[in-house]
Amino acid sequence: MSPGKILVGTLIAMGTGAVLGVLFAPDKGSVTRRKISKNGLRFADDVKATAREYAGELGERIESANEIAVGLTEKVQHVADTLGRM
């Protein structure tokens, strides 16, 4: 299983656990709703941070793949030019 899937699963489990913990706590409804809202915002922030991290990593991998493709294109062009001169 990829690290990304593990991280997403962990975040979902943490969010679900937090919400269930608040729902089963013996507090007034207004307090419970406030806690759910607070935990939901924290969970959303965690998801956004994770998404930004993966977007950054994806951007780096795309840039790396692009550099490799440019290098291969230059090599192929050089070989084609060399063969064309023969």
C-alpha positions as CSV (number, residue, x, y, z in Angstrom):
1,M,0.0,0.0,0.0
2,S,1.4,3.4,-0.9
3,P,2.3,5.9,1.8
4,G,-0.3,8.3,0.4
5,K,-3.1,5.9,0.9
6,I,-1.9,5.1,4.4
7,L,-1.8,8.8,5.3
8,V,-5.3,9.5,3.9
9,G,-6.7,6.5,5.7
10,T,-5.1,7.6,9.0
11,L,-6.5,11.2,8.5
12,I,-10.0,9.8,7.9
13,A,-9.8,7.5,10.9
14,M,-8.6,10.3,13.1
15,G,-11.5,12.6,11.9
16,T,-14.0,9.8,12.4
17,G,-12.7,9.0,15.8
18,A,-12.8,12.6,16.9
19,V,-16.4,13.1,15.7
20,L,-17.6,9.8,17.3
21,G,-15.8,10.8,20.6
22,V,-17.6,14.1,20.7
23,L,-21.0,12.6,19.8
24,F,-20.8,10.1,22.6
25,A,-19.6,12.6,25.2
26,P,-22.1,13.6,27.8
27,D,-22.3,17.3,27.0
28,K,-25.2,19.6,26.1
29,G,-26.1,19.8,22.4
30,S,-24.7,23.3,21.9
31,V,-21.4,22.2,23.4
32,T,-21.3,19.1,21.3
33,R,-22.1,21.0,18.1
34,R,-19.3,23.5,18.9
35,K,-16.9,20.6,19.4
36,I,-17.9,19.0,16.2
37,S,-17.4,22.2,14.3
38,K,-14.0,22.8,15.9
39,N,-12.8,19.3,15.2
40,G,-14.2,19.5,11.6
41,L,-12.3,22.6,11.0
42,R,-9.1,21.1,12.4
43,F,-9.6,18.0,10.2
44,A,-10.2,20.1,7.1
45,D,-7.0,22.0,7.8
46,D,-5.1,18.7,8.1
47,V,-6.6,17.5,4.8
48,K,-5.7,20.8,3.1
49,A,-2.1,20.6,4.4
50,T,-1.8,17.0,3.2
51,A,-3.2,18.0,-0.2
52,R,-0.7,20.9,-0.5
53,E,2.2,18.5,0.5
54,Y,1.2,16.0,-2.2
55,A,0.6,18.7,-4.8
56,G,4.2,19.9,-4.1
57,E,5.6,16.5,-4.4
58,L,3.6,15.9,-7.6
59,G,4.9,19.1,-9.0
60,E,8.5,18.1,-8.3
61,R,8.0,14.7,-9.9
62,I,6.5,16.3,-13.0
63,E,9.4,18.7,-13.2
64,S,11.8,15.9,-12.9
65,A,10.0,13.8,-15.6
66,N,10.0,16.9,-17.8
67,E,13.8,17.3,-17.4
68,I,14.3,13.6,-18.2
69,A,12.1,13.9,-21.3
70,V,14.0,17.0,-22.5
71,G,17.3,15.2,-22.0
72,L,16.1,12.1,-23.9
73,T,14.8,14.4,-26.7
74,E,18.2,16.0,-27.0
75,K,19.9,12.7,-27.1
76,V,17.6,11.4,-29.8
77,Q,18.0,14.5,-31.8
78,H,21.8,14.2,-31.5
79,V,21.6,10.6,-32.7
80,A,19.3,11.5,-35.6
81,D,21.6,14.3,-36.6
82,T,24.6,12.0,-36.4
83,L,22.9,9.3,-38.5
84,G,21.7,12.0,-41.0
85,R,25.3,13.1,-41.7
86,M,26.3,9.5,-42.7
